Amino acid sequence: MKMKINKFEGFTLVELIIVMVLLGILAAVAVPKMGSTISSSEEATEDAVIAALQAAVEMYAMDKVVANS
């Protein structure tokens, strides 16, 4: 019995290597941008926390001034 070999099954090694290279290039471009985005969002969060604390201190001081009057 003769086995029939399908010539068009699967991907070639060249196609797989091209896809791996493209994924590597995309990762090399995306990772640094993602890191800078994360650090800038952390800075924005820290700024928001500082502003909230400043507002709380000001409200506390105003409450003490009104209470002592």
Secondary structure as the mmCIF struct_conf table of DSSP 4:
data_model
#
loop_
_struct_conf.conf_type_id
_struct_conf.id
_struct_conf.beg_label_comp_id
_struct_conf.beg_label_asym_id
_struct_conf.beg_label_seq_id
_struct_conf.end_label_comp_id
_struct_conf.end_label_asym_id
_struct_conf.end_label_seq_id
HELX_LH_PP_P HELX_LH_PP_P1 LYS A 2 ASN A 6
TURN_TY1_P TURN_TY1_P1 LYS A 7 PHE A 8
BEND BEND1 GLY A 10 GLY A 10
HELX_RH_AL_P HELX_RH_AL_P1 LEU A 13 ASN A 68
#
